[in-house]
Amino acid sequence: MIRYYIYIGLILLLTSCHTKPDTAEAKERTHTDSTVVQQQAQFPFPTIPTTLTEPEARKSYLLTHYWERFDFADTTLVDNRDVTEQGFVNFIALLADGTTPDELTRESMENWCRRFIPSTYACPVLMKMADDYLYNPNSPFYNEHLYGMYLEALIKEFPKGDAQVSRFGFRLSLLKRNNPGNRATDFTYYLPDGNRCTLAATPVKGDRLLLVFYDPECESCHAVLGQMTASTKLAEAVQAGEISVLAIYTEGNETAWRKALTDMPEGWMIGTDREAVKTDALYDLKAMPSLYLLDREKKVLLKDAAFEEISRFLGF
């Protein structure tokens, strides 16, 4: 289960200025805040020097020293979700708050990886945690930019020659493909009548192409495609020539694909890539369906986005 709350104690670590209260109300508030920290700061936060009074400086120190007091050799501690998982949530929340410079993020990630990698028990536990929070599209902390920095840290800190390093590199290269602003990777697909087409040559109406990678035998695909089919605004936009929709079947069961063709909305272009996208790792299909919004030139506007996000972008 993914958790996404941040302890008040962490905020206090960043904003505390160590001044003495001069009123009874302030004394009571200080006592209350201290109690909250004592009750909730189960994670062994580093002690920030009192000489650092600016929030930015305190944050920088906290992030770069965040994991120094955590004992990765303690299996009981590693398995304590209220400590380890919550500590990780706080860590990535600070890294991804929009104010942390990439340089500080990279250094903090490297420090973290350098500490847990030597632990044969903690290493797989924390790597799975990072995958679940940062790489799972359903996670509230899904963040490809941060996950990319994490992969770079793993590559840098893992022992040279370790078999996993090549896997990290492959995933990192896949992560860097088809990002917003870049031209979408071209691929070949086949229409139900057998005609061969390419993404690059696909005609686009209205300067928008909604590219949908799907599998009719996928439960989540049924849900999302049902949502798209029920969207009258999308149907009206397709009919009016304001947007084109290209749905590509990425699996190998052509019989199942053809059987489900009658369920697809009118006006969509439907094709099968005969598993080329998946086999050649042209797109990062970590969850299905996978939706990309492109412009007429096949440049990516939205990558692997939810239909709700695409609808907002299009003004539906």
N, C-alpha and C positions, 0 to 999 in steps of 0.2 A: 504494500500500500504506500502510495506516494504522499508525503506530508509537505505542506507548504505554508507553515506559519513561522514567524521569526520571533525569537524571544525578546522581550523588553530589555532583558539584561544586556543583550548585545548592543542595542541602541544606546544604553546608558554607558557602555564601555567607550563608545565613540564620542559622546557628547559631554561626559562628566568633566567639570572644570575644577573640581577639588576646592571650591570655595566654601567657607563656613556659613551656614544659614544665620541670619540675624533676626529672624522672627520665629514665633512659636509655630506658625503655619509651615514655614520653611523647614524647621526641625522635624516636624511630623512627616512632611513629604520626603525628606532625606531618609528618615527611618523606614518609611514604607518602601521607597525605591531600593534601599539596601536589602530589605527583607525579600523583595521580588528577586533580586540578583542571587541571594543565597539559596532561595527555593528553586530557581530555574536554571542557574548557571551550572548544570551538571557537567557540561563539556568543559574540559580544562583550558579555558582561555588563557592566552599569555597575559602577563601583567604589563600594561602599557606604562612607560615611564611618565612620571608626573610632570616632567619638563615639556612633554608634548601636550599642548593645550588646544591647538587648532584641530578641528574635526578631520581635515584632510590628512594631516600628519599622523593622527591617531589611527585613522583607517589604514594608512599605508603600513604602519608598524603592525597592526593587528593582522592584516592579510599576509604579510611576509613571514610572520612568526606564528601564524594561526595554529599549526599542527605540532609545534615544538614540544608541548607538554603531553601530547597524546601518546599512549603506550601501544603501538601497533602489535607488539608481541603478546599483549593481554587478550586472549581469545574471548574471554567473558565480556570485556569492555567493547571489543569489536562487534560482538553480537548484540550489545545493548542498543536497541534502536533509538531509545530516548536520548542517548548520548551521541553515538556515532552518526546515525542517519540525520538527526536533528542538527548536529554540528555541521554536517555536510550541506544541509539545506541552507543554513545561515551563511556558510562560506560562499556558495554559488550565488546566493541572493545578493551579497555584497559585490561579487565580481560582475554581476549582470545588471547592476542598478542604473546603468547608463552614465555614471560619473567616473568609473574606474578606468584609468588609462590602460591601453593594451600592454604597455611595458610592465606595469604593476601586475596585471592579470597573468601575464606569461610567467613572471618571476614567482608569483604565488602558486601557480599550477606546478611549476617545476619543483618548488620546495616540497609541495605535498607529495608528488609522485616519487621524489627521491627518498622520502621517508617510508612510504608504504610498500614500495616495490620489493625491498629485501625480505619482507615478511611473507612466507609461503601461505599463511592462512589469511592475513588481511588483504593481500594483493588481489585475489579474485573477488573477494567480497566488495571491495571498494571500486574495482573496475566495473562490476555489474551495477553498482549504485550509480556510477557516472553514466553508464549506458542508459539506465532506466530513467534518469532525471533529465539528461541533456540531449539524448538521441532518440527518445521515444516521442513521436509526434503528439501523443495523447497526454504527455506530461505538461503541467503548467510552467515548467522550467525548460521546456524544449528550446534549445539555443544552439544552432549549428556553428555560429561564430565561436562561442565559448567551447563547444565540443571539439572544434578544430584545433584550438590552442591546447586543449587537453591531450589530443592525439599527438601533437607536436612534442609535448612534454614527455609523453610515454616513449616516443621514438628516441628522444634525447637521453632519457634517464635509464631506459632498459639496457641490460648488458648487451653489448654488440654481439651479433651472431645469434641472439635468441630468435627462435622461429616465429614468435609473435610479432616481432618488429615489422616483418613484411606485411602481416595482416593489418597492422596499424597504418602502414604506408598506403596500402590499397584502399582502405576505408577513407583515409584523408584525401586521396586523389579523387575518389568518387564524390566526396563531400564538396569538392571545389568545382564540380561540373554543374552546368545549367543554373548558375546563380543569377539573380536579377541583374539586368543590364547586359548580360552575355547572350550570345545567340544560342538557342537550344540545339543540342546535338542532333544531327540529322540521322535518320534511320529509314529503312525500307519497310513498307507494310503492304498488305494485300486486301483488296476489297472482296466482298462476298462473291462477286462474279469472277474472281481470280485476277483481275487487273492489278498490276504492280504500280505502287506509288511511293513517293518519298515525302518526308515531312517538309523538306525545303521547297518542294514543288506543289505543296497543298494550297489550293486557293483559299483566300481569307476574305470574308465579307466584313465590312465595317471596322477594319483595322484591329480586330480582336479575334484570337483563336483560343478556345478553351480545349486544352489537351487533357484527355482523361485516360489513364492507364487503369484497366479494370479486369476483373475475373468474375463471370456470372455465377460461379460456384462459391464465391467469397461472401460470407454473411454481412460483413461491414460494407461491401460493395453494393449489396442489395439495398441497404439502408440509405447510403448516400445517393445512389442512382435513383432510388425512389423519391428522395428529397428533390433532386434535380428535375425529375419528371413532373413532380407536382408543382414546380415553380412556373406559374403562368407568365411571370415577367421574363424568364429565360426563354420560354417557348415563343413569346411575342417578339423578343429580340431576334431569335433565330429566323422566324417567319418574315420579319421585316428586313432581314439582311444586315442587321447591326452587329452580329457576332456569328462565328462559325464554331461548331463543336466537332472535335475529332476524338472518337473513343477507340482505343487500341487494346485488344485482347493480348495479354502477354504470356499466357500459358500454352501448353502443348496439346490440349484436348480440343481439336477442331470440331468434333461432333457436338460437344457441349456448347461451344461458341455459336455454331450455326443454329442449334436448337433454341438458343436464347435471343436470336436476332429480332424476332417479332416483339420482344419486350422492350426494345430500345426505342426512344422517342423519335417521332417523325422529324425529318430535317437534319438529323445528325449524320455525319460521315462515320461509318463503322469499318474497322479493319482489324487484321491480326498481323502481328510482327513475326509470327512463327518462332517466338522465343528469342529473337535477336537482341532485344533490349536487355533482357535478363542475362542471357548467355554472355554477351559482350560487355555487361556492366555499363551500359550507356547512360542510364539514369539510376538514381538511388531509390529503388523501390522498396523501402524498408517497411512500408505499410500500404495496404491496398484498400480503396482505390487511391491513386496518387494524381492530384490535379495541378496543372500548370496553366497559367494565363500568359499567352504570348501576344505580341503585336503582329502587324502584317509582315514584318521582316523576320519573324520568328525569334525576336528577342524576348527574353524572359521578363515578365512584369511581376509575377508572383510565382514562387516556387513551392511545390508540395503544400499547397494551401487548402484550408477547409473551404467548403462551398460557401459558408457564411461569410468568410473573409473576401472571397471572390465576388460575392453578391454586393457587399458593401463597396468594394472597389469600383464595380460597374454601376453603382447607384440603383441597384434593384431594391 
